[in-house]
Amino acid sequence: MARAWSLIRRDALWKGAFDSEEACANEVVGLSLRQAQRLAQLGATLERHPAIDEAIRHGLSPRHAERLGRVVGGGMVRDWLAVAERVGRLELDRALDDPSSERLAAYSEAIALATSAGGPGVRVALPHPPLPPAGQLVRGSTDLLAAARWWLETVHLPSRTGFSRVKERDDWRCANPECGRQTLRIEAHHLVMRSEGGSDDPANGIATCRVCHLRGLHGGRLTAVAIAVEGHDAILWSWPDGRRVLSFRATASGAPGTPLSRTVRGSRFTARVNEPSFTAPPESQP
């Protein structure tokens, strides 16, 4: 449809069949001007990059296809499509926030490590920098500014101690690579349960939202196992239907060894699982 709209749009506007692009979009395809413009951008992307066109036929979402064509240089499109095949949709969104060659190399290395550790069916996720805080306008009296300045200069909240440091370390964000919810009601999960000898050291914990923690990890719908892959610390997330994501942590302990956590078994699983961005066509698979 994107390609067809690109042709219709150019032809109709060139011949003067409609007074405006908006009128053409409303009459021909029943879309608003903004929707039609996005469709035209996708059509232009497919014309420039046939590989993206082929990827859409194998499951890549049009939204990700348009974004790939917009932010990725032509010489790296196929490399990023290879990454898209091995990450979930949410992870691909994060990856395209920084489509640099360095980031691409990091994903390529992570994919190679995940393949060697668990086979080609294991998806990957990388650590991402914290999002900058969003600015907010506050209406108030002139005294409010002085009070806020006094608060910042005078009041010093005590540093967090114990296992709760996990929440602050993980920026109050759920570590599940297919969730990533950020909330002050985040919870800390022991990778090795204390009943099994696990400690309250932050290295033995991850931050998770309440749903992923209670219904997922403790409800048998999700498993998080800490492992080391060639010296890189990672969490292997698994669902009972066989899907797995290897999420690399921000730091490496340099102590490769056996998994650190028990496996939580369960017969149920949530619908919020790591779906691949798309499946590569057979001819492009090794």
N, C-alpha and C positions, 0 to 999 in steps of 0.2 A: 504493500500500500504506500510505503514511503517513496519508493521509486516512481510509482504511478502518479502520486500527488506532485512530485517534483516536475514531471513532464507536463501534467495538466496545468499546473500553476504558471510555468514559463509560457506555455502556448496561449493560455487564456489571457494573461496580462499583456503579452506581446501584441495580440490581435485586438485588444481593447474590448473583449467580450464582457468585462465587468468593470465597474467604476473603481473598485479597490480590491486589494488582496483579501481584506476581511469579507467583502461581499462574495468573492469567489469561494472562499473557504466555507462560508455558511451555506451557500447554494449547492456546491458540488459534493463536499464530503461531510457537511453537517458539523463542522468544528469551529471553535472560536479562533480568533486570529492567533493567539498565543499557542494554542494546540497545533494549529496548522504550521506555524513557524518551526516548532520543535520537530514536527514530522518532516518538514523540508530539510532541516539540519541532518536528520537521520538519513534521508535519501541521499544527501550530498556525501555523508560518511560512507555509505555503502558503495557509491560510485568510486570513491577514492581508494577504498580498502576492500577488495573482494573477499579477503580472508575473514573480515568481520561479517560480511554477508553470509558466508558459509557457516560461521559460528552461530549466528542467529538461527539458522535452520537446524542446528543441533542443540538448541536450548539456551543460548545466551540471551538475556533479556534485552529488549530494545533500549531500555534506559541505560544499561551498562554499555551497550554497543555505541550509542551516541556519545557517551562520556569518554569511552576509549578513543574514539576518533577525534575528540576535541582536545584531550589533554596529553595524548601519547604521540610522540614523533613517529613518522612513517616507518623509519627503520626498526622500531622496537615493537610494532603492533603484534607481530607473530609471537614474539617473546612474552608479551603481556597476555596474549590469548592462552599461551601455555600455562601461565600463572593462574588465569581465571579458571582453567580446568581443574586446578588442585586447591582452590579455596572456596569458602562459602560466599554467599552474596553479601553479607555484612562485612566480611573481611575484604572483599574486593572493593567495596566502597571506601574502606579505610586505606587500602593500598593506593587507590587512585588519587587520594589527597596529596600524595607525594610520589608521582610517577618518575622519579629520577633513576638514572642508571645504577646508582648505589643501592637504591631500594630494590630494583629489579635483581641485582646480584644477590642481595640478601634473601629474596624469595627463592631464587634458583638454588642457592645453597641449602635453604631449609627444605625444599622439595627433594633434593638429592639425599639429605639426611633422613627425611621421613620415609623415602622409598627404601633405603638400605635398612632401616629399622623395622618397618612394618609392611612394606610392599607398596605398589602403586595406588592402592585404594585408600591410603591414609591422606586426609586433607591436612593443610598446615595453617597456622596462624602465627603472626609475629607480634612482639610488643610494639605498642605505638605510644608516642609522647602524649602527655596529658593535654586535653583540650584547653585552650585559654579561657579564663572565666569571661562570661558574657557581661558586658556593661549594662547597668540598669539605672534609669533616671528615677530619682526620689524627690518628691515635692515636700517641702517643709519650711519651717521658719529659718531665719538666719542663725538662730542659736543652735540649730541642728548640726551645722558644719563645725562649730567650735566643740560641741559635745563629741562628735565623731573623731575629731583630731585628738581630744583628750583621751578617748577610749583607746585609740591606737597607740598613743605614746605611754599610757599609764598602765593599762590592764594587760597582763601577760598570762595567757591560759597555760596551765601546766602541761608538760609534754605527756603524751600518752605512754602508758606502761603496759607490760604484759602482752597478752595475745591480741589485744585490741589494736596494737600498732599495725597489724596486717591491713586494717581498713584504710588507714592513712597512707600506708606504703602503696597500696593499689589504687589510690586516688578515689576511693569510695565507689569504685566501678566493679561490676560483676566480672569475674575472670572467665566465665563461660564465653568462649569465642563466638558463640551464636546468640549471645544475649547482650552483654556490654552495658546493661542498665546502670546508670549512675544515680545514687540516692543516698541520703543521710541515714536511711534505715538499712544500710548494707550490713551483712553478717559475716563473721569470720569462720571458716571451716578448717578443721584439722585434716590434713592429708593422711596422717597416721593418727588414728584415734588414741586418746589418752588411755583408754582401757587396754590398748594393745602396745603400750609403751611409748606412745608419741609424746612429744614435749610441747610446751607453749612457746617455743622459739618461733618467731615470725617466718623463718624459712620453712616451717612445717605447716604453713597456712596459706590460704587464698581467700580473697574477698568474694562473696557471692550474694546475689539478691535473695530475698526470702523465698521466692518461688523455686529458683534453682537449688537453693540450699535444702529446704525442707521437703518439697515435692520431688525434686530431682535426685540430689545426692543421698538424702536420708530416706527417700521414698522408693528407691530402687529403680528409678527411671533414668539415672545418669550416673556415670562413674568418672572420677578424676583420680588418676594415678600419677604420682611424681616419678619421673625417670630421668636418666642422664643419657644423652645420645652423643657419643664422641666428645664428652666434656661439656656439652651444652645442657643446662637444666631445662626441662620441658614438662608439661602436663599432658598426659594422654587422656583425652575425653572420649568416652565411649557410650553408645546407646545400645539397648538390647537388640535392635534390629541389625546390628553389625556395623553401623557407621562410626567412624573414628576421626578425631581431629588431634593433631599433635601441635600444641600451643607452646611455643618457645618463650621462656621467661626472660626478663630483662637482664639478669645477671647469670653467670655460669659459676658453679662451685668448683669445677675441675675435678669432681669426684665421681666418675662413672661407676655405676653399680646396679644392683637389682632394684625393682620397683619398691617404693617406700610406703605404699598404701594398700590396704586390702581392697578387694573388688566387691562392690555392692551389686548383688544380683537382684533382678526383678523381672517380672513377666510383662510389665506395662511400660509404655514409653510415651513421651509427649510428642505432639506434632511439631514442636519447635526444635527441629534437628538440623544438622548441617547438610543442606542440599548443595551439590556442586553447582557452580555457576552455569556450566554447560558441559556436555560430553563431547570430546573431540571427535571429528569424523574418522572413520576407520583408517583412511589412507594417511592421516597425520599422526597416528599412534605408532610407536616403535614396535 
